[in-house]
Amino acid sequence: MTDYTKHLKSEYGIKTFNRKVDYIRYNFSKIINNHAKDASVLEIGPGMGEMVSYLNDLGITNIDVVDNDRNVLTLIKNKYRVRNSYLVSDVLKIGKRLGVYDVIVLIQVLEHLPIVKQPDIIKILYTHRKKEGSIIIVVPNANNPLGLVERYGDLQHTISYTSQSLKDLIVESSIKKFRITISGFKIPVYGTLNIIRIFFQKILHLFLLLIMVANGGTFFKIMTPNISLKIKKI
């Protein structure tokens, strides 16, 4: 077992896992539910299987997963229903082995990859989505000053993104005829604790926004700790 896998296991309990699945359901159910149970999904970096678990609960099993950790892939294959798993050290080298997909997912993965390769990774993945397919990306949000914790709290992170730098990344990838949606990765609006968290988060975000406005210059409106990007062909 690698140190990263040990780290994942030490950080995870059933409550943490279920909370992460709830975030996926709340933020992306509209995109996922637009596809039938025979939808095909590619996930780069499946972690402990939160997205795969959610998809399996919907009856979706045409799932391919890619990771550079054999133990992660073994865990996913033993616990969930997936079609293929690919062990790769470089996402750029996986292209010929992939099919075409209704949904391609990278949740808190892109920030781990070399910055210089990220535009090419986006370009390759874009060629592997179906005509009406979507790419979902979640990354640390540098729009929020507290995003420094997300950026530098993990030595494996190479970057965090603002809404503007996400747009710049897509331009650098040279993909054509696309529509992007950038939004906060939001706390689900159910449960007393979540509602309290949302209330205080909004107060904090307003306070930070006022500081940035007072300071002058460029400021951003999306203040959640993580930010999501959806790419769809037009």
C-alpha positions in Angstrom: 0.0 0.0 0.0 1.4 3.4 -1.0 1.7 6.3 1.5 -1.0 8.1 -0.4 -3.5 5.2 0.0 -2.6 5.0 3.7 -3.3 8.7 3.9 -6.7 8.3 2.2 -7.7 5.5 4.5 -6.6 7.4 7.7 -8.7 10.4 6.6 -11.8 8.5 5.8 -14.7 7.2 7.9 -18.1 6.3 6.8 -19.4 9.8 7.7 -16.7 11.5 5.6 -17.4 9.2 2.7 -21.1 9.8 2.8 -20.6 13.5 3.1 -18.5 13.5 -0.1 -21.1 11.4 -1.9 -23.7 14.0 -0.8 -21.6 16.8 -2.3 -21.4 14.9 -5.6 -25.1 14.2 -5.6 -26.0 17.8 -4.8 -23.7 19.5 -7.3 -23.8 17.1 -10.3 -27.1 15.1 -10.1 -28.7 17.2 -12.9 -25.8 16.4 -15.3 -25.7 12.7 -14.3 -29.4 12.2 -14.4 -29.7 13.5 -17.9 -28.2 10.2 -19.0 -29.7 6.7 -18.9 -28.5 3.8 -16.8 -26.4 2.6 -19.7 -24.5 5.8 -19.6 -20.7 5.5 -19.9 -18.5 7.3 -17.5 -14.7 7.9 -17.2 -13.3 9.0 -13.9 -9.7 10.1 -13.6 -8.5 9.6 -10.0 -11.5 7.8 -8.3 -10.2 8.3 -4.8 -12.1 6.0 -2.4 -14.9 5.6 -4.9 -17.4 8.4 -4.0 -18.4 9.1 -7.5 -18.4 5.4 -8.5 -20.6 4.6 -5.4 -23.1 7.3 -6.4 -23.2 6.0 -10.0 -23.7 2.4 -9.0 -26.6 3.5 -6.8 -28.2 5.0 -9.9 -27.7 1.7 -11.7 -24.7 3.0 -13.8 -21.9 0.4 -14.2 -20.3 1.3 -17.6 -17.6 3.0 -15.7 -13.9 3.2 -16.6 -11.4 4.4 -13.9 -7.9 5.7 -14.3 -5.3 6.1 -11.5 -1.5 5.9 -10.9 -2.0 3.9 -7.7 -2.6 0.1 -8.1 -4.1 -0.1 -4.6 -6.7 2.5 -5.4 -7.8 0.6 -8.5 -7.8 -2.7 -6.6 -10.1 -1.1 -3.9 -12.4 0.3 -6.5 -12.6 -3.0 -8.5 -13.2 -5.1 -5.3 -15.9 -2.8 -3.9 -17.8 -1.4 -6.8 -19.1 -2.4 -10.3 -16.8 -0.9 -13.0 -16.1 -1.9 -16.5 -12.3 -1.2 -16.9 -9.5 0.1 -14.7 -6.3 1.5 -16.1 -3.1 1.9 -14.2 -1.1 4.8 -15.7 1.7 7.1 -14.6 0.8 9.7 -17.2 -2.7 10.6 -18.3 -1.4 11.7 -21.7 -0.5 8.2 -22.5 -3.9 6.6 -21.9 -5.7 8.1 -24.9 -5.7 5.2 -27.3 -7.1 2.8 -24.6 -10.1 4.9 -23.8 -13.6 4.8 -25.4 -16.1 7.6 -25.7 -18.1 8.7 -22.7 -21.2 10.5 -21.7 -19.5 12.0 -18.6 -15.8 12.4 -17.8 -15.0 13.3 -14.2 -11.9 14.7 -12.4 -12.7 15.6 -8.8 -9.8 17.2 -7.0 -7.4 15.6 -9.4 -6.3 18.2 -11.9 -4.4 20.2 -9.3 -2.2 17.1 -8.7 -1.0 16.9 -12.4 1.9 18.8 -13.9 0.8 22.3 -14.9 2.4 22.2 -18.3 0.5 19.0 -19.2 -3.0 20.2 -18.1 -4.0 21.9 -21.4 -3.1 18.7 -23.4 -5.0 16.6 -20.9 -8.1 18.6 -21.3 -7.7 18.4 -25.1 -7.3 14.6 -25.1 -10.3 14.1 -22.7 -12.5 16.4 -24.8 -12.0 14.1 -27.8 -13.2 11.1 -25.7 -16.6 12.5 -24.8 -19.7 11.7 -26.8 -21.5 14.4 -28.9 -23.7 15.4 -25.9 -21.2 14.4 -23.3 -19.8 16.6 -20.5 -16.5 17.0 -18.6 -16.8 17.7 -14.9 -13.7 19.1 -13.1 -13.4 20.2 -9.4 -10.3 22.0 -8.2 -9.2 24.1 -5.2 -10.6 27.7 -5.5 -7.9 30.4 -5.3 -10.7 33.0 -5.6 -11.0 32.6 -1.8 -8.0 33.7 0.2 -8.6 30.7 2.5 -8.0 28.6 -0.6 -4.4 28.8 0.3 -5.1 25.9 2.7 -6.4 23.9 -0.2 -3.4 24.9 -2.4 -0.6 24.4 0.1 -2.1 21.9 2.6 -1.1 19.1 0.3 2.4 18.7 -1.1 1.0 16.9 -4.1 -0.9 20.0 -5.3 0.8 21.9 -8.2 -1.7 24.7 -8.5 -5.1 26.1 -7.4 -7.5 27.9 -9.8 -9.6 31.0 -10.0 -12.6 31.2 -12.3 -10.5 33.3 -14.7 -7.5 30.9 -14.8 -9.9 28.0 -15.4 -11.1 29.9 -18.5 -7.5 30.5 -19.5 -6.8 26.8 -19.2 -9.6 25.9 -21.6 -8.4 28.5 -24.1 -4.8 27.0 -23.8 -6.2 23.5 -24.5 -7.3 24.7 -28.0 -10.6 22.8 -27.9 -13.4 24.0 -30.2 -17.1 24.6 -30.0 -17.7 24.3 -26.3 -19.7 25.9 -23.5 -18.3 26.1 -20.0 -20.1 26.7 -16.7 -18.0 27.7 -13.7 -19.6 27.6 -10.2 -18.9 27.0 -6.6 -18.7 23.4 -5.3 -21.6 23.9 -2.8 -22.6 22.5 0.5 -25.9 20.5 0.2 -28.9 22.5 1.5 -30.3 19.9 3.8 -29.6 18.9 7.4 -29.3 21.3 10.3 -25.5 21.3 10.4 -25.2 22.0 6.7 -27.6 24.9 6.9 -25.7 26.4 9.8 -22.4 25.9 7.8 -23.9 27.6 4.8 -25.1 30.6 6.9 -21.7 31.2 8.4 -19.9 30.5 5.1 -22.0 33.2 3.4 -21.1 35.7 6.1 -17.4 34.8 5.8 -17.6 35.1 2.0 -19.3 38.5 2.2 -16.6 39.7 4.7 -13.8 38.5 2.4 -15.5 40.1 -0.6 -15.8 43.5 1.1 -12.1 43.3 2.0 -11.1 42.7 -1.6 -13.4 45.4 -2.9 -11.9 47.9 -0.4 -8.4 46.8 -1.5 -9.3 47.6 -5.1 -8.2 45.6 -8.2 -9.5 42.3 -9.4 -11.8 40.3 -7.2 -14.0 37.2 -7.8 -17.5 36.3 -6.7 -17.2 32.5 -6.4 -15.8 32.1 -2.8 -16.4 28.4 -2.0 -13.2 26.4 -1.0 -13.5 24.4 -4.2 -14.7 25.4 -7.7 -16.3 23.3 -10.4 -16.0 23.5 -14.2 -18.4 21.9 -16.6 -17.4 21.6 -20.3 -20.0 20.7 -22.9 -19.8 20.7 -26.7 -22.1 23.1 -28.6 
